[in-house]
């Protein structure tokens, strides 16, 4: 008699294939989704005996779903322009943690900011290597990543100033020219430094650097913090001083202390660049074409970006940048052993092995792209082709059931 279990096993297996294909198509636009395939395997065999040659005579018992692995091929990367979006290019998974402390792994990088933390669309915190004062310690273990809201970039005191200046060669003795620059003390307070030049003869000038008296607790005329002489050769090139002027100091012992309590400000006046004087004296009106100094005041976070190595770099209003943290990626010995939990989350199993966590671009891990997302790797044409194959398989198994039914009816009719 026909064995109805054989075509029924085919119907069950093909039904699973159809459901899997439908699930792939339903997730064709799911960020970071990896398509699945259904692989069949045959069932055990009934031994009917042996042939004269000794070969076994066997009859198959049908089919079953052997495995449903995910295809971890790279999905296309699409730029979004959203600072918190991240795409993985290559192997690896983001490490995320829900409020109860359960850790999962995902390829979906559609993150957002919540209470200054980087979180997934379902509210899980993204884990990585936090930064302490701009320094990332990858040996300290991973933790929730903060995005630096409220972080203040500390000020940097001025240590170097330079001007590109011309002093008029046609100036008369006693003629003056002044230019200013804003410098910063250790507290980030601005101080306007005035550089006063007075002609003392052909090719000769003296200079007097002053700061407002109020800046150092005084009143009245500006306070001098540095004086000296400048001389030029017949071509208008600076000859004296022969080197940069160092040790110009505002604060004790040169002046009274800053009113804001900052440390004394000591800086170098850079007169030369690769041996070429920055101050000249030619027959052209006195003027300064550029003025530079290297100090900055304190700054607040303006925005951030995520580099290919997962480093989150904050940009501050004072022009400085600082590392805020670094994303971590996890790899597994067997990706097919991971268990899908929905929301594109995976959890490890005995088959997958434990997660090996490190920085993007290290240990065979992929790199990341900021302001971008990895799309689903579902290929519609492939899924439609698989859909046709599964449908035909289902129809064939159904036809086998009806054929077995007809044979059964014909057998029963033999009695009549």
PyMOL commands that set and color helices and strands:
alter all, ss='L'
color gray80, all
select helices_A, chain A and resi 4-26+213-216+335-337+380-413
alter helices_A, ss='H'
color red, helices_A
select strands_A, chain A and resi 39-42+45-50+56-60+63-67+77-79+86-89+93-97+103-106+112-114+117-119+125-132+135-136+143-144+152-153+160-166+176-184+190-201+204-211+223-232+238-240+245-250+265-270+272-273+276-277+279-280+287-293+299-306+311-316+321-331+339-340+345-347+356-359+367-370+372-374
alter strands_A, ss='S'
color yellow, strands_A
deselect
rebuild
show_as cartoon
